[in-house]
Amino acid sequence: MKNLIQSILMVIVAMVISAFLIAGMIYGIWLIIEGWQVVEEMGELLLAK
């Protein structure tokens, strides 16, 4: 019984950790996209002068 509870807890912890990793990856990709747009706008402003 103790092993069953322990394995269930390990699965739950692994799911939570993987959810945080997936959320972090999505946030990182979003930051890269946003940053790229800012870089392109800055480039246009610098090239316009």
C-alpha positions in Angstrom: 0.0 0.0 0.0 2.8 2.4 0.9 4.5 1.7 -2.5 1.3 2.4 -4.3 0.9 5.8 -2.6 4.5 6.6 -3.2 4.3 5.8 -6.9 1.1 7.9 -7.3 2.8 10.8 -5.5 5.9 10.5 -7.8 3.6 10.5 -10.9 1.8 13.6 -9.6 5.1 15.4 -8.9 6.4 14.4 -12.4 3.3 15.8 -14.0 3.5 19.1 -12.1 7.2 19.5 -13.1 6.5 18.7 -16.7 3.6 21.1 -16.7 5.9 23.9 -15.5 8.5 22.9 -18.1 6.0 23.0 -20.9 4.6 26.4 -19.7 8.2 27.7 -19.5 8.9 26.6 -23.0 5.7 28.2 -24.3 6.5 31.5 -22.4 10.1 31.4 -23.8 8.9 30.9 -27.4 6.4 33.8 -26.8 9.3 36.0 -25.5 11.4 35.2 -28.5 8.6 36.1 -30.9 7.9 39.4 -29.0 11.6 40.2 -28.9 12.0 39.5 -32.6 9.2 42.0 -33.4 10.9 44.6 -31.2 14.3 44.0 -32.9 12.6 44.4 -36.4 10.9 47.6 -35.4 14.2 49.0 -34.0 16.0 48.0 -37.2 13.4 49.8 -39.3 13.7 53.0 -37.1 17.5 52.9 -37.3 17.5 52.3 -41.1 14.9 55.0 -41.7 17.3 57.8 -40.5 
